[in-house]
């Protein structure tokens, strides 16, 4: 509620010899005017215009979660229609009708609980009484709370009266589950959806209540209450009532956490930091410390989910949409967002949300929460499949494996560029610039090819040549290399490795090997394979399966590139596919 507009209170009951019963905060500070309603400006504006324009419908349906003002709005609307000075958007609040409606005791505004009066007989009685004129007010108003609880027969019995009621009858319905109401009823009502109240509005309203109650409160303490309320003003006021009942002249964050059994913001941030660090032991230690101070596992889990939501918002760049984090906590969350990818954050939220659903009815709530936290702590940084595919493609072509937009830019084919317009025959074309080679090769040096230079770049050749050819060249040892002046590299294969020459001594693979060696050595190189004497003919021999594949340079490069852990390695018994 706005600070400059004090909420109207319930009129005091007549004095008696006995002490008057205490009225809780949620009832004493119930909104009495349209101006007092918090977070439902769209509904307030629509109802005000309906009164001003004299376009009042026969039935209204208020939908929304608990504690967002549905009953309060219905009573305010009823006062606007039945006030002695009405219909008006500003009821007097002092006439007998306004005072009776405010406490739910007016004879012409009948409030019905749909959960306990959900049968056909109750609706038949309502239809009979609806034909009677109101006792003293302008309209006879029926307010049915939790209307979705009515039976199918009760809804059917109400349809005709709901569509064409007497002129003096109005229906107000409220529900938390609009999906359960038959479409035949929905089509006869004007529906208004009540939004959840944001924490900032809840905090402002609680500050005003504390001021009127003469109690000092830290804004951070009330912000914790607002987050715990989950968008419900009534829940927030009930929690505040519990804190006020505990006594004390000031409400602090420590008092809120100790009385409500919630985890402190610092504890939740420490827990998230442990998850980002993949430290399962530290995460479980935070759960243990929280349990020792009375923090329930479900409350701890809810707090982590709230802050992970803000972490996701920061990771995507929407810094103005934080809900749980305070300005002082934002720098810490920003630092954590830089260490976790957005895909990892989303995966963590999905794991924890699934754990929260499993908590319902589970006798092992703490174990469920701990298992979920350990699973999150074991998450590696995830990346999109398209990015991994691009990085693999770049590696196969012997190009540097970069990520993100750089990969996409590098993969754009030259043919995709817009074609240049050719000059006409009668026009003399302007001189075009000399084409620039992507990787110019310097002139051939006069010195002969050196074996030591080839052996130094052999592993780099295997990395740059691509997966297919590199996997085959990785079977060649540097001791199998020799040089024939001036520029011929001779690869002498060992017995049993004839298949390497079968695959690499083809025109295309040979050209790629020679071209890559030329770039590495900065000179032309000619390649020649020498097979064992007993294997002069082309062989269909299989690659050895007894090879220790985890020592293969290509496997080591993949492990380093993707920060992977070898789980199971298996060598295919079939000969490698031909071609590069």
N, C-alpha and C positions, 0 to 999 in steps of 0.2 A: 504494500500500500504506500502511496506517496507520503513522505514525511510531513508535508505541510497540511495534510488532510487527516485529522484524527478520526479513527473509526468510531462509528456510533456504537454505543454499548447497550446491553439489555436493560430495560427499565428496572429499577430496584423493586423487589417484592415488598409488600406491606410489612411493617415492623411487627414483631411478635415477641412474646416473652422468651421464646426459645431463640437461640442463635440461628440466623439464616444459613441454609446449606451453602457450601462453597461451590462456586461455579468455575469450571476449568477454563483455561486460557482460550482453548479452541472455541468455546461457546461465548465467552465474554467478548471476544474480539471478532466474532463472525461479521462479515460485511453487511451493512444495513442500507447502503446506497450503491448506485451504479459506480460512483467514484471510488468506492472502497474495494471493488473487485480487482484482484491482481492477476495480470497475465491473460485476460480474456477480452481484450479491447475489441476484437472483431465481433464478438457476441453482443457486448454492451452497445456498440454502435448500431447494430442491426435492430435490436429490440427498441432502442430509443427512437429510431426512425419509424418503426412500425407504430409506436404510440403517437408520434407527432403527425404522421400521415393518416392516422386512423385506418391502418391496414393490419388489424390484429387477426391472426388465423385462429382456427378452432382448436388446433393441437400443435404442441411443440415437443420436440425430442432433444434432450441434452445428453450428449455422449462424451465420455471421457473417463480417465482413470480416477481412482479414489482421491478425495481431498482436493479437487481443483476448482470447486465452487458451484457444482450443479444445483444442489439444494439451496444454497444461498442465492443463486441467480433466480431460481423459481420463486422464492419468497419475496425477493425485491420486485420482481415482475408482477407478482400478485398484489403487492402494496401499491405499485404504480397504477394498476387497473382498478383497485377497490378503494383507494384513499378517498376520503370525503371531498377532497379538492381535485380529484382525478376525473378521467384518466390523465396522468401527468408523469413526466420523467423525473420529477422531484417530489416524491411523497413527503408529507409533513412529518412523519415519524412520531407524532404526538396524539393523533386521534385514536379512539378505541380500536378501530380496525387495524391500523398500522401496528399498534402495540401487540394486539392479539396474534397477528400474522408473524411478527418477529419471533415469538416464542412457539409458534406452531399450534396455537390453540383457538384459532378463529373458526366459528361454526360454518362459515361459507367457504373456507379453504380447507379441504379435506385431504390430509396427507395419508397415503396408504402404502404399506410395506408390501411390495410385490412378492417377496419371498414367502410370507406367511398368509397372504390372501390371494392365492394363485389359482383358485378353482373357479368353475363355472358359476357356482352359487354366489360367490362374492361379486362377480361381474353382473349377474342378474340383479342383485340388490343395488348395485351402483346405477344400473339403467333405470330402475324404478325411482330412485331418489333424484336422479338427474332431471326428471320431468317437473320436480317441485321448484318453485321460485326460491331464490336466496333469501335468507332471513332478514338481513339488513344491508348487505353489500350490493354492489352493482352486478357482479358476476359470481356464479358458483364455480369454483375452481377445484378440479381433482388433480392432485399431484401423486403419481404412482412412482415410487423409487424402486430401482432394480426391476424394471418392467419386463426384462427378458426372462424373469423367473415364472411368468404366467404360463399356464398350460396352453396347449394348442386349442382346446375347447374354449378356454377363457378368451383367447385372442379372437376366435371366430365369433364369440358372443358379443364382443366389443365393437366389431367392425362397423355395423350399421350406425350405431350411436356415435362412433368416432367420426364417421364421414359426414353425417347430418345431425349434429347435436342441436338441442334447443339454443336459441339465441343467447340465453343467459349462462351457458355452460362453456367452460374452457378446460382443456386437458393439457397438463404438463407431465411429461414422462422423463425419467432419468435412467441411464443404464451405463454399465461399465463394459458391456459386451453387445455392441450393436449388431454383430453378425448373427446373433441368435434370435433376433426379432424378425418375424415374417415380413416379406416384402409387401404384403397387402396392408400391413400397419405402417410401414415406412412411407408408403406412397400417400398416406393420408396425413402426414405430419410434416412440419418444417423442422429439418434436422440441423442442429448446431453442434459442431465438434469442439470440445474444450481441449486446449493444449496443455501439456505439462508445464509447470511453472519453473522458470530457469532459476538457478541458485542465486543469482544477483538480486532478483526480485524477492526471493524468500529471505535473504539476509537483510534487505532493507526493511521488510515487514517485521522481522524479529527484533531488529534494532529499535523500531518504534515501540514495540510491545515492552521491551526491556526498559525503555525510557519512561513509559507510563507506569511500569511496575516499580520504578526506583532502583533498578539493578544495573550495575555496569557490566558490560560484556565486551570481550575482545572480538573484533571482526573475524579473526581467524577461527575462533571458537564457533561463532555462528555460521561461518562458512562450512565448517565440518558438519554441523547439524543440517545445513541446507543440502549438502551432498548426500547425507544419509537418508534424507527424506525422499529422494528419488522423484522430484517434481511435484510432490503433494504438500500443499500448504498445511493441511490438517495434521499430517504426520510430523511436519516440522514443529508445529505448535505443540503437539503432544510431547515431543522430545524436549522442547523448551520447558514445558510444565514439569517434566521429570527433573530437569536440571535446577529449576527454581525451588522445587521441593527439597532438594538436597541442602539448601541453605547456602550461606556465603554472600558476601557483598559484591563479588565479581565473578563472572563466568570466564574461565581460562581454558586454553586448549587442553592442558593436562587434566583439568576436571572433566571436560567433555569425554576424553578418551577413557578415563578411569570409570566413569559412571555408565557410559554407553557400551563399553567393551570393544571399542574400535581401535584399529592400529593407527599409530601416529604417521603423519606424512613422511617423516624422515625414515621411519622403519620401512615403509612401503618403497621409498626410493632406494634405500639400501638393498632391499630384496630384488628390485629390478636391476640394480647394478650388478648384483651377484649373478642374475640370469644372463645379462649381457656378457659377463666375464666367463660364462660357462662353468661357474663354480657351484656345483650342486650342494656341496657341504655347507657353504655359507648361506645358501637359500634355505636349507633345512634348519640351520641355526636360527635364522630369523623367525621361522615358524615356531620353534621351540621357545624362544624368548617371548614371542607374542602370546603363546598359550600360558606362559608363566604369569603374565600380567592380565589374564582374563580375556584376551582377544579370541573370538570364535573363528574357526577356520573359514567359514563362509564370509565373514566380514573382511578377513584378510584377503581372500580371493577377490571379493568385489572391489576392494581398494586397488589391488594390482590391475584389474581389468580397467578401472577408471583411468589410471595413470598411463596404462599402455595405449588406451584410446587417444590420450593427449600426445603420447609419443608418436603414434601414427600420424596425427594431424601435423605435428612439427616436421615429420619426415617428408610429407608431401608438400610442405610449404605454406600451410594454412595456419599461420601463427595466431591469428585473431580469433580462433574458434576453440580455445582451450576451455575446459569445463572444470577439471579437478585441480590443476596446478595453479599456484599463486604466482604473482610476478617475481617473488624471491626464489621460487623453485624452478622457474623457466630456464635459466642458464644451465642448470644441471641436467634438465631434460634435453636441452639442445645438444649438449655434449654426448649424451647417450644415443640420441637419434643419429648422430654421425657414425656411430660404431655398429649400428644394426641396420641392415637393409630393410626396405619397406616390405619385401616378401617375407622376411623372417618375423617381423612384427605382426603381420597378418596371421602367419601360421601360429604364433604364440597366442594371439587372441582367440583363434579357433580352438586350440587345445584347452585353454582355460575356460572358455564358454561351455565346451562339452563337459568339463569337470563340474562346473556349476550345475548343469542339468542333472548330472549323476548324483549330486549331493542330496537331492530330494528323496527322502525315505531311506537313505543309506545310513546304517549304524556306524560306519567307519568314515566319517567325514574328514577327519584329519589325514587319514591315509590317502583318500582320493585327492585331496589338495596337494599333498607331498608328491604323489606320483605325477600329477600334472606339472608341478614346478620342476621336477627332475627332467621330465620330457622336454620342457622348454629350455632348460639349461643345456641340454645336449643338442639343441638345434644348431646346425652350422649355418653360416650366412648363405641364404638361398639367392639364386639368380634366375631370371626368366630363361625358359628353354630356348627362345629365339636367340638370346645373347650367347648361350653356350654353343648353339649350332654355328653361329657366325664365327666364334672363336676357333672351333674345330676346322671350319672351312678355310680360315686364314692360315692355320697351321699346316693343313694339307698342301696349300700352295707355296709353303715355304716363306710366308709373310709373318711379320710380328703379330702375335695374338693380342690385340688390344680389345677393349670392351666398350659397350655403350654406343653412343652416336658415332664415335670414331670408327668402329667396325662397320656400321652401316654406310658411312661415307666412303670407306675404303672399298666396299663391295659394289659400289655403283659402277656398272659397266661403261666402257668408253662409248659404246654404241648408243647409250641412252641419252647422250648429250644432243642438244638441238642441232640439226644439220645446218651448215653454213650455206648461204645463198651463193650459187655459182654465178660468175660474171657472164654477161651476154657476149655473143660472138663479136659484135661490132665494137664492143668496148675493150679497152686495154686494161687488163686486170692490174690492180695495184700490187706491188711486190709484197709477197707474204713473208712473214718471219720464218726463219729456219726452224724446222721441227726440233724440239728438245727431247733427247732420249731420256727415258725414265731413269736408267742406270747406265751412264756412259762407261765404256770399257776403255782404259788407256791403251796407248800403243804397246805392241808386243815388245818386251825388253829383249835385249840381245843375249843375255845370259841363258844357259840351259835350265831345264826344269830340275829342281832339287828335291830329293826324296824327303829330307827333313821338313821342308815347307809343306809338302803334301800331308805328311803324318800329323803336323800341328793342326791343320784345318780339317782333318778327316771327321772328327766328331761334330764340328760345326756344319760340315756338308750333310751329315745324316739328319741334323735338326732342320736345315733349311730346305732339303729336297722334297719334303712331304712324307706323309705316313707310309704310303704304299711302297715307294722305292726305298725310303729310309729304313724300313723294317728289314728289307733284304740286304742292304749294304751294311747293316749293323752286324751281320754274320761274318763280315770280312775283318780280319785283324790287321793292324798296321804292319805286322811282320809279313803279311802276305803281299805288301805293296813293293813295287820296284819301278825304276825309271829307265827308259831308253832314250838317250839324247836324240833330238833336242827337246821334244815336248810330249813324249808318249808315256802315259802312266799304265803300268802292267799290273793286273790283279790276278795273282796265281791262287786258284781255289784249292782248298784241301779236299781229299776224298770224301764223298758223301754230301758235298755242297754244290754239286753241279747245277742244282735247281736255281741257284742265285744267278748264274750266267744265262740260264734259259730265260729268266724273267728280265734281266737287266741288259742283256746284249741284244736288244731289239732297237729299231731306229728311234722311236720316241723316247723310251727311257734313257738310252745312251745320249741322245741330244740334250736332255735335261741335266744329266749328270755332268756332261762336259761344259754346258753353259754355266752351271752353278760353280764348278771348279774354276772356270775362267774368271768369274766375279770375285771369288775368294782369293785366288792367287794373282789376279790382275795380269793374266797372260793366257794365251790359248793353250788348251790341253787336249790331247787325243787319248782315247780310252781303248784298252785292249784287254780281253779276258783270256786267261790261260787255264784250260781245264786239265785235270789229272790224265795221265796217259791211258788209264783203263777206262776213262769216261769221255773219249773223243766224240762219241755220237751223242746227239741230243738225248737228254735223260729226263725221265718222268719221276725221278726220285723225290720222295717226300721230305719236307723239312723235318729235322730231328725234333722229337717231342720231349726229349729228355733235357732240353735247354732250360736253364734257370731264368725264366722270363722276367722275374722281378729285378734281375740285374741288367736287363735289356735297356739301352740308353733311351729308346723311344718310350718305354714304360715309365722310366724315371722322369722323363720330360713331362708326360701326362700327369704323373703324381704331383710334380712341382707346380704345373700350370693350374690345376684345379684343387690344389691343397687336399688331395684325396688320401684315403687309407686303404691299402690292399686288403680285401676281404677274401676273395676267391679268384685265383688266376688259373685259366685253363687254355692250353694250346690246341688249336684245331689240327686234326690229323690230316686234313686235305691239303693239297699243294696250294700255295698262295695264288690269288687271282692274277692273271697277266695284265700288263699295262700299268701305266702310272696313275 
